[in-house]
Amino acid sequence: MVDHPAEVVQVVSETFRLDPAGIERDALLEELGIDSKGRIKLLSALEIYYDVTIDLDQLDRFTDIRSVSEVLAEALGGKAGGSDERL
C-alpha cells in the first residue's frame, strides 16, 4: 500500500524547502507557511511529480497534509494504467 501522506510530506518539503522531519501528517498548510498561492504551487508540483491532472476545484480541499494526500490518491486512482509508486 502506498503511503500518500508521506509522499505529500516529501513533495511539500522539496517544493517549499522545509525539513520533512518537521512536517506532521496532520499539519495545516497555513501553519507551514503555505498560503493560497502556495497551494497552487503545491498542486502544480504534485501534477508534475506524479504526471496527473488535479482539477483546480480541488484546491479548496488543500487544508492539511492528509487532505492533500486524499486528493492525490483520488487523482492517481483515476489515472488509467498509471502507477502510483514514485518513491
N, C-alpha and C positions, 0 to 999 in steps of 0.2 A: 504494500500500500504506500502511495506517495504521501509524503508529509508536506502538504501545501503551505501550512503556516511557516514552517522552517524555510521553505523556498522563498516565500514572500519576505521574510526577515532578511534573507541573503540579497534579494533584489533591492530592498529598501536600503540596506547598508551600503551596497555598491553605488546606488543611484544618488544617495544623499550623503555619502561619506560618513556614515555613522558606524560605531562599533557594534557588530552584531550581538556581542555579549550583553550589551546594554539595552537591547530591544526585547521586551516581553511580548509574548503572543497575544496578550490582551491589551497591549499598549494602544492608546488612542493616537491616531496620526497627528492630531493637533499637538499632543504632548511631545511628539518627536520633532516638532517644528515644521510639519508638512501642512501647508495651507492649501487653498483651493487650486492655486497654480501648481503646487507641488503634487496634488492628487492627479492632475492632468499629466504631469511629467511621469508619475508612477504608472499610470495607465499605459502610457506610451512605452515605457521601459518593459512592462510586462508583455505587451504586444510584440515587441521586438525580440525579447529574450525567449518567449515561448512560441513565436510565429503563429499567433492567434489574433482574432479581432474581438475587441471588447467594446460594446456599444457605449457611447458617451453617457447614455441614460443611467448606466451603472455607477457613475461617479457618486451619486447620492448614497450609495451603499458603502463607499470607501470611508469608513469611520475609524476602523481599527484593523489590526493585522488579521484577525480572524475573519472579518467581513470581506477584506480584500482577498483572502485565500479562498473563500467561498465563491466569489465572483470568478477567480482564476480557475477553480475546479470546474465550474459550470462551462466556462469558455473552452477548457481543454476537453471536457466531456462531449461538447458539441462539435469538436473538430473531427471531421470524418477521416478515419485512417491515421490520425495523428498519434504520436506517443507523448505521454506526459512525463517521461523520465528525462531530466536535464542535468541533475547533479550527480 
